[in-house]
Amino acid sequence: MSTFKMAVIGEEDLIRGFGLLGLELFPAADEKEARAILYRLKDDQEYGVIFITESIAQGFTGDIEEWGSRPLPCITYIPGSAGSEGFALERIRRIVEKAVGVDILKGKEVGNK
């Protein structure tokens, strides 16, 4: 049985708490640094899940979406310094629509019940 590591990439002050949960922390000061870290980790084969803050991933979400077809690692967004920017919900919406053929989340927004 294989075990995979989990990592989080983002602004140091935002990701610090994830270390208490056992995730490996990869602080990034800007998009360029975050992209370099993510490129290195996605091919590492040791990581099953990589979290990245929305605010730091803004400039290369297209790359992240392309890698979404790979089974591992699962790369997912977490809210950044400005809170949620909707990337995660939009990505989930597209995945669900692709899986079931219909946008069953239409009209659902973050915070709505």
Secondary structure as UniProt FT lines:
FT   STRAND          5..10
FT   HELIX           12..15
FT   HELIX           16..21
FT   STRAND          24..27
FT   HELIX           31..42
FT   STRAND          47..53
FT   HELIX           54..57
FT   HELIX           58..60
FT   HELIX           61..67
FT   TURN            68..69
FT   STRAND          74..78
FT   TURN            81..82
FT   HELIX           87..100
FT   TURN            104..107
FT   TURN            110..111
//
